[in-house]
Amino acid sequence: KLSSFQVSNKTEQMASTEASDTRRVKLPIKDQHVEDLLLWKDVKRSGLVFGGATLIFLVFQVAKYNMLSMTAFSLGACVLGMLAWSFVGGAIHRPPPALPGVMREGVTEGQVRALAEKATPYINKALKFSNRVLSGKDVVMSVSVGAGCMILGKALAVVSILGLAYTLVVL
């Protein structure tokens, strides 16, 4: 036999479960695994990923590396690693590194045309805006963009790009 407190507690639990089902957060991300990670559906996995990202971020901050040098070092290591894999793999009769087919075969003219058709309106808008700003015909717009760029430059001189990216992802 349930007491009135237990009955009301069960009713509240059922109501909160139903309410949480109807107010589910949906991110505009196609990959379900990334969405689950960002929404902390699996707390251990999200904690490991974000803890690892935090650790890497702190190592970079303490070591005083910036994003561009780390990108250059990473790309160089990738190229040299693939070269070593090709040489060593051939010597020990292993297949060469697996590369995407597009790197071997290229893209078709149809794919390029489809991409160009999708991108053309956005490119035209950007060119029209650039013309408006750089021609000086719209003085207010030109001064606003110039001042905004100067302020952004000053702010980004204080903050590292890696720190800014980390902050945006975590927030």
Rosetta constraint file for C-alpha pairs under 8 A:
AtomPair CA 2 CA 6 HARMONIC 5.92 0.50
AtomPair CA 2 CA 7 HARMONIC 6.32 0.50
AtomPair CA 3 CA 7 HARMONIC 6.31 0.50
AtomPair CA 4 CA 8 HARMONIC 6.14 0.50
AtomPair CA 5 CA 9 HARMONIC 6.03 0.50
AtomPair CA 6 CA 10 HARMONIC 6.09 0.50
AtomPair CA 7 CA 11 HARMONIC 6.16 0.50
AtomPair CA 8 CA 12 HARMONIC 6.15 0.50
AtomPair CA 9 CA 13 HARMONIC 6.22 0.50
AtomPair CA 10 CA 14 HARMONIC 6.21 0.50
AtomPair CA 11 CA 15 HARMONIC 6.15 0.50
AtomPair CA 12 CA 16 HARMONIC 6.04 0.50
AtomPair CA 13 CA 17 HARMONIC 6.13 0.50
AtomPair CA 14 CA 18 HARMONIC 6.20 0.50
AtomPair CA 15 CA 19 HARMONIC 6.05 0.50
AtomPair CA 16 CA 20 HARMONIC 6.03 0.50
AtomPair CA 17 CA 21 HARMONIC 6.28 0.50
AtomPair CA 18 CA 22 HARMONIC 6.45 0.50
AtomPair CA 19 CA 23 HARMONIC 6.26 0.50
AtomPair CA 20 CA 24 HARMONIC 6.25 0.50
AtomPair CA 27 CA 35 HARMONIC 6.51 0.50
AtomPair CA 29 CA 34 HARMONIC 7.44 0.50
AtomPair CA 29 CA 35 HARMONIC 6.30 0.50
AtomPair CA 30 CA 35 HARMONIC 7.99 0.50
AtomPair CA 31 CA 35 HARMONIC 6.49 0.50
AtomPair CA 32 CA 36 HARMONIC 6.11 0.50
AtomPair CA 33 CA 37 HARMONIC 6.16 0.50
AtomPair CA 34 CA 38 HARMONIC 6.17 0.50
AtomPair CA 35 CA 39 HARMONIC 6.06 0.50
AtomPair CA 36 CA 40 HARMONIC 6.03 0.50
AtomPair CA 36 CA 41 HARMONIC 5.26 0.50
AtomPair CA 36 CA 42 HARMONIC 7.08 0.50
AtomPair CA 37 CA 41 HARMONIC 6.49 0.50
AtomPair CA 37 CA 42 HARMONIC 6.89 0.50
AtomPair CA 37 CA 45 HARMONIC 7.16 0.50
AtomPair CA 37 CA 46 HARMONIC 5.22 0.50
AtomPair CA 38 CA 46 HARMONIC 7.11 0.50
AtomPair CA 40 CA 46 HARMONIC 5.57 0.50
AtomPair CA 41 CA 46 HARMONIC 7.79 0.50
AtomPair CA 42 CA 46 HARMONIC 6.16 0.50
AtomPair CA 43 CA 47 HARMONIC 5.83 0.50
AtomPair CA 44 CA 48 HARMONIC 6.11 0.50
AtomPair CA 45 CA 49 HARMONIC 6.20 0.50
AtomPair CA 46 CA 50 HARMONIC 5.99 0.50
AtomPair CA 47 CA 51 HARMONIC 5.56 0.50
AtomPair CA 48 CA 52 HARMONIC 5.85 0.50
AtomPair CA 49 CA 53 HARMONIC 6.13 0.50
AtomPair CA 50 CA 54 HARMONIC 5.98 0.50
AtomPair CA 50 CA 170 HARMONIC 7.96 0.50
AtomPair CA 51 CA 55 HARMONIC 6.14 0.50
AtomPair CA 52 CA 56 HARMONIC 6.15 0.50
AtomPair CA 53 CA 57 HARMONIC 6.01 0.50
AtomPair CA 54 CA 58 HARMONIC 6.11 0.50
AtomPair CA 55 CA 59 HARMONIC 6.19 0.50
AtomPair CA 56 CA 60 HARMONIC 6.24 0.50
AtomPair CA 57 CA 61 HARMONIC 6.20 0.50
AtomPair CA 57 CA 162 HARMONIC 7.55 0.50
AtomPair CA 57 CA 163 HARMONIC 7.41 0.50
AtomPair CA 57 CA 166 HARMONIC 7.49 0.50
AtomPair CA 58 CA 62 HARMONIC 6.06 0.50
AtomPair CA 59 CA 63 HARMONIC 5.97 0.50
AtomPair CA 60 CA 64 HARMONIC 5.98 0.50
AtomPair CA 60 CA 65 HARMONIC 5.50 0.50
AtomPair CA 60 CA 66 HARMONIC 7.46 0.50
AtomPair CA 61 CA 65 HARMONIC 6.66 0.50
AtomPair CA 65 CA 69 HARMONIC 6.69 0.50
AtomPair CA 65 CA 70 HARMONIC 6.67 0.50
AtomPair CA 66 CA 70 HARMONIC 6.29 0.50
AtomPair CA 66 CA 160 HARMONIC 6.96 0.50
AtomPair CA 66 CA 161 HARMONIC 7.50 0.50
AtomPair CA 66 CA 162 HARMONIC 7.02 0.50
AtomPair CA 67 CA 71 HARMONIC 6.05 0.50
AtomPair CA 67 CA 160 HARMONIC 7.79 0.50
AtomPair CA 67 CA 161 HARMONIC 6.35 0.50
AtomPair CA 67 CA 162 HARMONIC 5.66 0.50
AtomPair CA 68 CA 72 HARMONIC 6.19 0.50
AtomPair CA 69 CA 73 HARMONIC 6.09 0.50
AtomPair CA 70 CA 74 HARMONIC 5.96 0.50
AtomPair CA 71 CA 75 HARMONIC 6.07 0.50
AtomPair CA 72 CA 76 HARMONIC 6.06 0.50
AtomPair CA 73 CA 77 HARMONIC 6.08 0.50
AtomPair CA 74 CA 78 HARMONIC 6.10 0.50
AtomPair CA 75 CA 79 HARMONIC 6.17 0.50
AtomPair CA 76 CA 80 HARMONIC 6.13 0.50
AtomPair CA 77 CA 81 HARMONIC 5.82 0.50
AtomPair CA 78 CA 82 HARMONIC 6.12 0.50
AtomPair CA 79 CA 83 HARMONIC 6.20 0.50
AtomPair CA 80 CA 84 HARMONIC 6.12 0.50
AtomPair CA 81 CA 85 HARMONIC 6.07 0.50
AtomPair CA 82 CA 86 HARMONIC 6.14 0.50
AtomPair CA 82 CA 97 HARMONIC 6.77 0.50
AtomPair CA 83 CA 87 HARMONIC 6.36 0.50
AtomPair CA 84 CA 88 HARMONIC 5.92 0.50
AtomPair CA 85 CA 89 HARMONIC 5.43 0.50
AtomPair CA 85 CA 96 HARMONIC 6.91 0.50
AtomPair CA 85 CA 97 HARMONIC 6.74 0.50
AtomPair CA 86 CA 90 HARMONIC 6.10 0.50
AtomPair CA 86 CA 96 HARMONIC 5.27 0.50
AtomPair CA 86 CA 97 HARMONIC 6.60 0.50
AtomPair CA 87 CA 91 HARMONIC 6.41 0.50
AtomPair CA 88 CA 92 HARMONIC 6.28 0.50
AtomPair CA 89 CA 93 HARMONIC 5.83 0.50
AtomPair CA 89 CA 94 HARMONIC 4.56 0.50
AtomPair CA 89 CA 95 HARMONIC 6.16 0.50
AtomPair CA 89 CA 96 HARMONIC 6.08 0.50
AtomPair CA 90 CA 94 HARMONIC 5.89 0.50
AtomPair CA 90 CA 95 HARMONIC 7.04 0.50
AtomPair CA 90 CA 96 HARMONIC 7.09 0.50
AtomPair CA 99 CA 103 HARMONIC 6.89 0.50
AtomPair CA 99 CA 104 HARMONIC 7.91 0.50
AtomPair CA 100 CA 104 HARMONIC 7.31 0.50
AtomPair CA 101 CA 105 HARMONIC 5.97 0.50
AtomPair CA 101 CA 106 HARMONIC 7.63 0.50
AtomPair CA 102 CA 106 HARMONIC 4.71 0.50
AtomPair CA 102 CA 107 HARMONIC 6.28 0.50
AtomPair CA 107 CA 111 HARMONIC 6.44 0.50
AtomPair CA 107 CA 112 HARMONIC 7.06 0.50
AtomPair CA 108 CA 112 HARMONIC 6.53 0.50
AtomPair CA 109 CA 113 HARMONIC 6.10 0.50
AtomPair CA 110 CA 114 HARMONIC 6.10 0.50
AtomPair CA 111 CA 115 HARMONIC 6.22 0.50
AtomPair CA 112 CA 116 HARMONIC 6.01 0.50
AtomPair CA 113 CA 117 HARMONIC 6.05 0.50
AtomPair CA 114 CA 118 HARMONIC 6.32 0.50
AtomPair CA 115 CA 119 HARMONIC 6.07 0.50
AtomPair CA 116 CA 120 HARMONIC 5.77 0.50
AtomPair CA 117 CA 121 HARMONIC 7.84 0.50
AtomPair CA 119 CA 123 HARMONIC 6.13 0.50
AtomPair CA 120 CA 124 HARMONIC 6.05 0.50
AtomPair CA 121 CA 125 HARMONIC 6.21 0.50
AtomPair CA 122 CA 126 HARMONIC 6.23 0.50
AtomPair CA 123 CA 127 HARMONIC 6.12 0.50
AtomPair CA 124 CA 128 HARMONIC 6.03 0.50
AtomPair CA 125 CA 129 HARMONIC 6.15 0.50
AtomPair CA 126 CA 130 HARMONIC 6.06 0.50
AtomPair CA 127 CA 131 HARMONIC 6.05 0.50
AtomPair CA 128 CA 132 HARMONIC 6.23 0.50
AtomPair CA 129 CA 133 HARMONIC 6.23 0.50
AtomPair CA 130 CA 134 HARMONIC 5.86 0.50
AtomPair CA 131 CA 135 HARMONIC 5.61 0.50
AtomPair CA 132 CA 136 HARMONIC 6.83 0.50
AtomPair CA 132 CA 137 HARMONIC 6.45 0.50
AtomPair CA 132 CA 138 HARMONIC 6.26 0.50
AtomPair CA 132 CA 141 HARMONIC 7.81 0.50
AtomPair CA 132 CA 142 HARMONIC 7.75 0.50
AtomPair CA 133 CA 137 HARMONIC 7.52 0.50
AtomPair CA 133 CA 138 HARMONIC 6.61 0.50
AtomPair CA 133 CA 139 HARMONIC 7.85 0.50
AtomPair CA 133 CA 141 HARMONIC 6.08 0.50
AtomPair CA 133 CA 142 HARMONIC 4.68 0.50
AtomPair CA 133 CA 145 HARMONIC 7.43 0.50
AtomPair CA 134 CA 142 HARMONIC 6.76 0.50
AtomPair CA 136 CA 142 HARMONIC 6.25 0.50
AtomPair CA 138 CA 142 HARMONIC 6.24 0.50
AtomPair CA 139 CA 143 HARMONIC 6.08 0.50
AtomPair CA 140 CA 144 HARMONIC 5.99 0.50
AtomPair CA 141 CA 145 HARMONIC 6.07 0.50
AtomPair CA 142 CA 146 HARMONIC 6.03 0.50
AtomPair CA 143 CA 147 HARMONIC 5.94 0.50
AtomPair CA 144 CA 148 HARMONIC 5.94 0.50
AtomPair CA 145 CA 149 HARMONIC 6.08 0.50
AtomPair CA 146 CA 150 HARMONIC 6.30 0.50
AtomPair CA 147 CA 151 HARMONIC 6.17 0.50
AtomPair CA 148 CA 152 HARMONIC 5.97 0.50
AtomPair CA 149 CA 153 HARMONIC 5.95 0.50
AtomPair CA 150 CA 154 HARMONIC 6.29 0.50
AtomPair CA 151 CA 155 HARMONIC 6.19 0.50
AtomPair CA 152 CA 156 HARMONIC 5.99 0.50
AtomPair CA 153 CA 157 HARMONIC 6.09 0.50
AtomPair CA 154 CA 158 HARMONIC 6.86 0.50
AtomPair CA 155 CA 159 HARMONIC 6.58 0.50
AtomPair CA 156 CA 160 HARMONIC 6.67 0.50
AtomPair CA 156 CA 161 HARMONIC 7.38 0.50
AtomPair CA 159 CA 163 HARMONIC 6.62 0.50
AtomPair CA 159 CA 164 HARMONIC 6.62 0.50
AtomPair CA 160 CA 164 HARMONIC 6.21 0.50
AtomPair CA 161 CA 165 HARMONIC 6.09 0.50
AtomPair CA 162 CA 166 HARMONIC 6.05 0.50
AtomPair CA 163 CA 167 HARMONIC 6.07 0.50
AtomPair CA 164 CA 168 HARMONIC 6.17 0.50
AtomPair CA 165 CA 169 HARMONIC 6.23 0.50
AtomPair CA 166 CA 170 HARMONIC 6.13 0.50
AtomPair CA 167 CA 171 HARMONIC 5.90 0.50
